Amino acid sequence: MPQPFEHLLIHTTDAGVRIITLNRPEKLNAVNRGLAQELPVAVREAGEDESVRCVLITGAGRGFCAGLELDPAQIASLREAKSRAERIDDLEWVGRWVLAMRGCPLPVIAAINGPAAGAGFAMSLATDVRIVSEAAVMTPGYARIAASPDAGMTWLLPRIIGSARAMELILTARDIKAEEALRIGLAAAVLPAEGFGDAALAYATRIAQGPTIAYIHSKRLLLQAYDVDLSTQLKAELTLIKQCFATEDSREAIRAFGEKRKPVFQGK
């Protein structure tokens, strides 16, 4: 069973969707140190739970995540750090959720119900699929506070939308509304604000009911593709598709095709 958290709400549906809700609505779910420590633990637990087939991350209230909540004392400590190592140590926790989401074998979906700014925007980039409400607004934000990005944004954003467009968004720190997010490839779908939570869950449920092992292998292949040559990737594809053919889900797909019905996958 998932452990209780102070800043997260955790729920698993019967279909195997693990819903992780950032639960600081009074702060638009801004990330403090506690939330930053809890989130990677929750994501890792989801990836290790055999009953879970998809992870859905969203925010409580009217926002997804307003970014980092840095109090004046923290900012002062960064300015006064004597060495680069000290500064990195102080903010090491910022990137832990990014590594956890990228390392989670299961599909991770962000349901962006409202503002996603700064590190909150970067958090959404670390997921595999982003679904946005019509009311959502996304912004890199960092330039507004005379800062360069962190939380993996400079690695993730250009891989999603290309380096030139990523540079423009980071330099201008402008708001990106839902329709633009869809047009430039930041979002996979835009859903109505009314009933957004239910619609996002229905989307995640469709993924959870799919061939989980095939999804796990697909995610692994896509994440490594930037770092290997074509020959290596072709070999990896062949190895993993052979493993897929050995699964019960593959046998079920073949049976369903022959019987002219929709397959029922069990993630096995």
Phi, psi and chi 1 to 4 in degrees:
 res  aa     phi    psi   chi1   chi2   chi3   chi4
   1 MET       -  141.5  -67.8  -67.6  -67.5      -
   2 PRO   -61.7  143.2  -17.6   28.8      -      -
   3 GLN   -76.6  154.6   62.3  178.8  -80.8      -
   4 PRO   -70.5  146.1   24.9  -33.1      -      -
   5 PHE  -126.6  153.7  -64.3  102.6      -      -
   6 GLU   -82.1  -35.0 -179.5 -179.7   -3.6      -
   7 HIS  -113.9    7.2  -56.3  -65.6      -      -
   8 LEU  -131.4  147.4  -58.8  172.7      -      -
   9 LEU  -108.3  132.8  -61.2  175.8      -      -
  10 ILE  -121.9  130.3  -51.9  -66.2      -      -
  11 HIS  -147.4  139.5  173.7   68.4      -      -
  12 THR  -117.8  125.5  -54.5      -      -      -
  13 THR   -80.4  167.2   70.6      -      -      -
  14 ASP   -62.7  -25.9  -68.3  -19.8      -      -
  15 ALA   -81.5   -5.0      -      -      -      -
  16 GLY    94.5   19.3      -      -      -      -
  17 VAL   -90.0  118.1  178.5      -      -      -
  18 ARG   -89.6  111.1  172.8   67.3   53.7   83.5
  19 ILE   -93.2  119.8  -55.0  171.3      -      -
  20 ILE  -111.4  113.9  -59.1  174.4      -      -
  21 THR  -109.1  120.5  -56.3      -      -      -
  22 LEU   -65.5  124.4  -47.0 -179.3      -      -
  23 ASN  -121.7   63.2 -169.3   33.8      -      -
  24 ARG  -131.7   59.9  -57.0 -172.7   72.6 -140.1
  25 PRO   -60.1  -29.7   21.4  -32.7      -      -
  26 GLU   -67.4  -16.5   73.0  -74.1   -5.4      -
  27 LYS  -114.5   19.7  -61.2  -73.0 -172.3  178.2
  28 LEU    52.2   34.3  -78.3  178.3      -      -
  29 ASN    59.9   31.1  -56.9  -50.2      -      -
  30 ALA   -59.3  146.4      -      -      -      -
  31 VAL   -87.8  115.8  179.2      -      -      -
  32 ASN   -98.6 -179.5   60.1    7.6      -      -
  33 ARG   -62.3  -36.9 -169.5  176.5  -68.2  -90.8
  34 GLY   -64.0  -46.8      -      -      -      -
  35 LEU   -63.9  -39.9 -166.9  154.7      -      -
  36 ALA   -63.6  -29.9      -      -      -      -
  37 GLN   -80.2  -33.1  -69.1  171.2  -20.1      -
  38 GLU   -77.5  -37.9  -69.1  177.8   -1.7      -
  39 LEU   -60.0  -48.6 -176.6   55.0      -      -
  40 PRO   -63.1  -32.5   17.9  -29.2      -      -
  41 VAL   -64.0  -44.3  174.3      -      -      -
  42 ALA   -64.2  -39.5      -      -      -      -
  43 VAL   -67.9  -42.6  171.9      -      -      -
  44 ARG   -63.4  -41.0  -75.5 -165.3  -63.5  -89.8
  45 GLU   -60.0  -40.9  -75.0 -176.1  -10.7      -
  46 ALA   -62.2  -43.6      -      -      -      -
  47 GLY   -67.2  -22.2      -      -      -      -
  48 GLU   -96.5   -6.7  -65.5  167.8   -3.1      -
  49 ASP   -90.2  118.6 -170.0  -30.4      -      -
  50 GLU   -68.0  -16.4  -67.1 -175.2   -2.7      -
  51 SER   -83.9   -9.1   70.0      -      -      -
  52 VAL   -99.3  135.5  177.1      -      -      -
  53 ARG  -123.9   -7.3  -62.4  171.5   65.3 -178.3
  54 CYS  -161.7  147.5  177.8      -      -      -
  55 VAL  -116.6  130.7 -179.6      -      -      -
  56 LEU  -119.7  120.7 -179.0   66.7      -      -
  57 ILE  -111.4  128.6  -61.8  175.9      -      -
  58 THR  -146.0 -178.5 -167.9      -      -      -
  59 GLY  -119.3  147.4      -      -      -      -
  60 ALA   -77.2  150.4      -      -      -      -
  61 GLY    76.3 -142.6      -      -      -      -
  62 ARG   -99.5    5.3   62.3 -174.7 -176.5   87.3
  63 GLY  -132.6  156.5      -      -      -      -
  64 PHE   -83.3  -63.4  178.1   74.1      -      -
  65 CYS  -166.4  122.9  178.7      -      -      -
  66 ALA   -84.6    8.6      -      -      -      -
  67 GLY    99.8 -161.0      -      -      -      -
  68 LEU   -79.1  140.6  -70.4  179.8      -      -
  69 GLU  -100.3   91.8 -177.7 -177.3   57.3      -
  70 LEU   -99.3  119.1  -72.2  175.8      -      -
  71 ASP   -81.6  165.0   60.4   37.9      -      -
  72 PRO   -55.5  -34.6  -27.2   35.3      -      -
  73 ALA   -65.5  -40.5      -      -      -      -
  74 GLN   -65.1  -43.8  -74.4  176.9  -62.6      -
  75 ILE   -61.5  -42.0  -65.5  173.4      -      -
  76 ALA   -63.5  -37.7      -      -      -      -
  77 SER   -67.1  -34.0   70.7      -      -      -
  78 LEU   -66.0  -41.4  -69.2  174.9      -      -
  79 ARG   -66.5  -32.6  -71.1  172.2  177.5  159.4
  80 GLU   -94.0   -3.8  -64.8  168.5    4.0      -
  81 ALA   -56.9  135.0      -      -      -      -
  82 LYS   -79.8  -20.4  -65.0  179.0 -178.7  178.3
  83 SER  -143.6  161.2   68.9      -      -      -
  84 ARG   -61.3  -38.3  178.7  173.5  177.7  -87.2
  85 ALA   -60.3  -40.9      -      -      -      -
  86 GLU   -62.9  -41.2  -74.6 -179.8   25.6      -
  87 ARG   -65.2  -41.7  -67.6 -166.6  -65.0  -88.1
  88 ILE   -65.6  -43.1  -69.0  173.8      -      -
  89 ASP   -59.8  -38.4  -72.1  -16.0      -      -
  90 ASP   -67.5  -29.6 -165.6   54.6      -      -
  91 LEU  -113.1   16.1  -78.0 -179.5      -      -
  92 GLU   -57.0  -33.3 -177.1 -175.2   14.8      -
  93 TRP   -65.6  -19.8   51.4  -88.9      -      -
  94 VAL   -59.7  -40.9  174.1      -      -      -
  95 GLY   -90.7   -0.3      -      -      -      -
  96 ARG   -66.4  -36.4  -69.6  177.7 -176.3  171.1
  97 TRP   -69.4  -30.5   69.6   69.8      -      -
  98 VAL   -63.0  -48.3 -179.4      -      -      -
  99 LEU   -63.8  -37.0  -64.4  174.1      -      -
 100 ALA   -65.9  -42.3      -      -      -      -
 101 MET   -68.3  -42.6  -69.5  178.1 -169.9      -
 102 ARG   -68.6  -31.6  -59.4  -67.5  -77.0 -171.2
 103 GLY   -84.2  -13.4      -      -      -      -
 104 CYS   -66.4  126.9  179.5      -      -      -
 105 PRO   -68.6  -23.9   24.7  -34.3      -      -
 106 LEU   -84.9  158.4  -58.9  170.4      -      -
 107 PRO   -61.0  133.1  -20.8   32.4      -      -
 108 VAL  -117.1  121.9 -179.8      -      -      -
 109 ILE  -114.9  135.6  -60.8  172.4      -      -
 110 ALA  -100.4  126.1      -      -      -      -
 111 ALA  -103.0   98.8      -      -      -      -
 112 ILE   -90.9   98.8  -56.7  171.6      -      -
 113 ASN   -88.4  -11.3   53.2  -48.1      -      -
 114 GLY  -166.3 -151.0      -      -      -      -
 115 PRO   -56.0  136.3  -26.0   34.9      -      -
 116 ALA  -133.0  106.5      -      -      -      -
 117 ALA  -128.3  149.1      -      -      -      -
 118 GLY    55.5 -124.5      -      -      -      -
 119 ALA   -64.7  -23.9      -      -      -      -
 120 GLY   -68.8  -38.0      -      -      -      -
 121 PHE   -65.0  -45.2  175.8   47.4      -      -
 122 ALA   -60.7  -37.2      -      -      -      -
 123 MET   -58.2  -43.8 -178.0 -171.7  -63.5      -
 124 SER   -65.0  -33.0   75.2      -      -      -
 125 LEU   -66.1  -26.6  -60.0  178.2      -      -
 126 ALA   -76.1  -12.9      -      -      -      -
 127 THR   -80.8  169.5   65.1      -      -      -
 128 ASP   -84.4  -32.8  -58.0  -48.8      -      -
 129 VAL  -140.6  137.3  178.5      -      -      -
 130 ARG  -117.0  123.5  -73.8  157.2  -63.6  -76.4
 131 ILE  -111.2  131.0  -56.1  166.2      -      -
 132 VAL  -121.8  145.6  -60.2      -      -      -
 133 SER   -76.0  152.5  161.1      -      -      -
 134 GLU   -57.0  -25.2  -71.0  176.1  -24.3      -
 135 ALA   -88.5   -3.3      -      -      -      -
 136 ALA   -74.2  146.4      -      -      -      -
 137 VAL  -134.1  128.9  177.6      -      -      -
 138 MET  -115.6  141.2  -52.2  163.1   77.9      -
 139 THR  -151.2  137.9  177.1      -      -      -
 140 PRO   -60.4  -44.6  -23.9   34.1      -      -
 141 GLY    78.6  -28.6      -      -      -      -
 142 TYR   -60.2  -40.1  -70.6   90.8      -      -
 143 ALA   -62.4  -22.5      -      -      -      -
 144 ARG   -67.6  -23.2  -61.9 -177.5 -175.4 -176.0
 145 ILE  -113.8   24.3   57.9  169.8      -      -
 146 ALA    56.4   42.9      -      -      -      -
 147 ALA  -128.5  153.0      -      -      -      -
 148 SER   -87.8  158.2   56.4      -      -      -
 149 PRO   -69.0  158.2  -19.9   33.1      -      -
 150 ASP  -139.4 -161.2   65.4   -4.7      -      -
 151 ALA    57.5   28.9      -      -      -      -
 152 GLY    83.7    3.2      -      -      -      -
 153 MET   -59.5  -41.3 -175.8 -178.1  -65.6      -
 154 THR   -71.9  -17.0   57.9      -      -      -
 155 TRP   -89.6  -41.6 -165.8   92.5      -      -
 156 LEU   -80.1  -48.0  -64.8  161.5      -      -
 157 LEU   -60.1  -47.9 -171.3   58.1      -      -
 158 PRO   -65.0  -26.5   19.7  -31.2      -      -
 159 ARG   -72.1  -23.5  -76.8  167.8  165.9   76.7
 160 ILE   -89.8  -44.2  -63.4  170.1      -      -
 161 ILE  -122.2    0.6   61.9  171.0      -      -
 162 GLY    97.5  151.4      -      -      -      -
 163 SER   -69.2  -39.2   58.8      -      -      -
 164 ALA   -65.8  -45.6      -      -      -      -
 165 ARG   -68.5  -37.0 -159.3 -175.7  -63.9  -91.8
 166 ALA   -62.2  -42.5      -      -      -      -
 167 MET   -60.2  -44.2 -179.9   68.9   78.9      -
 168 GLU   -61.5  -43.8 -174.2  -90.5  -27.2      -
 169 LEU   -66.8  -39.9  -68.0 -178.9      -      -
 170 ILE   -68.6  -40.8  -71.4  171.3      -      -
 171 LEU   -69.1  -40.1  -66.5 -179.0      -      -
 172 THR   -84.5  -24.8   61.3      -      -      -
 173 ALA    52.5   32.7      -      -      -      -
 174 ARG   -83.5  163.2   62.5  179.6  177.9   82.1
 175 ASP   -73.9  142.0  -69.7  -16.6      -      -
 176 ILE  -117.1  112.3  -52.1  154.5      -      -
 177 LYS   -82.3  169.5  -65.5 -174.8  178.1  178.8
 178 ALA   -57.3  -46.5      -      -      -      -
 179 GLU   -65.4  -37.1  -71.6  -56.4  -34.6      -
 180 GLU   -68.2  -39.6 -177.9 -177.7    4.7      -
 181 ALA   -57.6  -39.8      -      -      -      -
 182 LEU   -67.4  -43.4  179.8   64.4      -      -
 183 ARG   -65.4  -37.2  176.6  170.8   54.7   82.3
 184 ILE   -94.5    1.3   66.2  176.8      -      -
 185 GLY    93.6    6.6      -      -      -      -
 186 LEU   -72.3  -33.9  -84.7  175.3      -      -
 187 ALA  -115.9  144.6      -      -      -      -
 188 ALA   -87.5  -25.8      -      -      -      -
 189 ALA  -158.1  148.5      -      -      -      -
 190 VAL  -114.8  126.1  175.0      -      -      -
 191 LEU  -118.6  153.1  -58.2  175.4      -      -
 192 PRO   -57.7  144.8  -24.0   34.6      -      -
 193 ALA   -62.9  -39.1      -      -      -      -
 194 GLU   -74.0  122.5 -175.3  174.5   -7.1      -
 195 GLY    76.8   18.7      -      -      -      -
 196 PHE   -60.2  -43.4  173.6   75.1      -      -
 197 GLY   -59.1  -44.2      -      -      -      -
 198 ASP   -66.9  -40.3  -70.3  -21.2      -      -
 199 ALA   -67.3  -39.2      -      -      -      -
 200 ALA   -65.7  -39.3      -      -      -      -
 201 LEU   -64.8  -39.4  177.5   57.0      -      -
 202 ALA   -62.1  -39.3      -      -      -      -
 203 TYR   -61.9  -48.5 -173.5  103.5      -      -
 204 ALA   -64.5  -34.7      -      -      -      -
 205 THR   -64.6  -38.8  -61.0      -      -      -
 206 ARG   -61.4  -39.3  -72.1 -164.8  -64.7  -87.5
 207 ILE   -66.9  -43.1  -60.3  -64.8      -      -
 208 ALA   -63.3  -27.5      -      -      -      -
 209 GLN   -87.8    3.9  -68.5  173.7  -23.8      -
 210 GLY   -86.7 -172.9      -      -      -      -
 211 PRO   -78.0   93.0   28.4  -33.4      -      -
 212 THR   -57.1  -44.0  -53.0      -      -      -
 213 ILE   -64.6  -39.7  -65.2  173.4      -      -
 214 ALA   -62.5  -37.9      -      -      -      -
 215 TYR   -65.8  -42.6  -70.7  163.9      -      -
 216 ILE   -59.9  -46.2  -70.4  171.0      -      -
 217 HIS   -66.6  -38.2  -70.6  -17.3      -      -
 218 SER   -63.4  -43.3  -62.7      -      -      -
 219 LYS   -62.5  -43.9  177.1  173.3  178.9  174.7
 220 ARG   -58.8  -44.3  175.5  179.9  169.7 -175.1
 221 LEU   -66.0  -43.0  -72.0  165.3      -      -
 222 LEU   -66.0  -38.4  -73.2  166.7      -      -
 223 LEU   -70.4  -29.9  -69.8 -178.7      -      -
 224 GLN   -88.9  -11.4   76.2  173.0   34.4      -
 225 ALA   -61.1  -32.2      -      -      -      -
 226 TYR   -72.4  -17.4  -77.2   98.9      -      -
 227 ASP  -108.9    0.4  -58.3  -41.8      -      -
 228 VAL  -129.1  162.3  -58.4      -      -      -
 229 ASP   -81.6  170.3   59.2   35.0      -      -
 230 LEU   -62.1  -41.5  177.7   57.4      -      -
 231 SER   -60.8  -43.2  178.0      -      -      -
 232 THR   -63.1  -40.9  -59.8      -      -      -
 233 GLN   -66.9  -40.2 -171.6   72.9   -6.0      -
 234 LEU   -60.8  -41.5  -72.7  167.8      -      -
 235 LYS   -65.6  -41.5  -69.0  175.9 -177.6  177.4
 236 ALA   -64.1  -41.4      -      -      -      -
 237 GLU   -59.3  -44.4  -72.3  178.0  -16.7      -
 238 LEU   -64.6  -42.0 -175.5   58.5      -      -
 239 THR   -61.0  -45.6  -63.2      -      -      -
 240 LEU   -77.3  -33.0  -65.9 -178.3      -      -
 241 ILE   -68.6  -32.2 -163.1  171.2      -      -
 242 LYS   -63.1  -38.8  -73.3  179.9  178.3  178.2
 243 GLN   -65.6  -37.3  -67.5  179.9   18.7      -
 244 CYS   -62.8  -41.9  -71.8      -      -      -
 245 PHE   -64.0  -19.7  -72.3  148.9      -      -
 246 ALA   -88.1   -1.5      -      -      -      -
 247 THR   -85.8  158.9   64.3      -      -      -
 248 GLU   -64.8  -34.4  176.0   56.1   33.1      -
 249 ASP   -61.4  -37.7  -80.6  -11.9      -      -
 250 SER   -65.0  -43.3  177.0      -      -      -
 251 ARG   -63.7  -38.4  -71.4 -173.0  -77.3  -89.6
 252 GLU   -65.4  -39.0  162.8   63.0    7.0      -
 253 ALA   -62.1  -40.5      -      -      -      -
 254 ILE   -68.0  -42.1  -66.4  169.8      -      -
 255 ARG   -61.4  -45.2  -74.7 -165.3  -61.3  -91.9
 256 ALA   -63.3  -38.6      -      -      -      -
 257 PHE   -62.2  -45.2  179.3   79.9      -      -
 258 GLY   -66.8  -32.0      -      -      -      -
 259 GLU   -92.3    1.9  -62.8  167.7    5.5      -
 260 LYS    55.1   50.8  -62.8 -178.0  179.3 -179.9
 261 ARG  -137.1  169.3   60.5  173.3  174.7   81.9
 262 LYS   -78.0  132.0 -175.4  177.8  179.3  179.2
 263 PRO   -69.1  151.2   25.7  -34.1      -      -
 264 VAL  -114.4  104.4  178.8      -      -      -
 265 PHE   -88.4  143.7  -64.2  120.4      -      -
 266 GLN  -112.6   -0.7  -59.4  -64.6  -34.2      -
 267 GLY    73.0   30.2      -      -      -      -
 268 LYS  -126.9      -  -61.0  178.8 -178.9  178.7
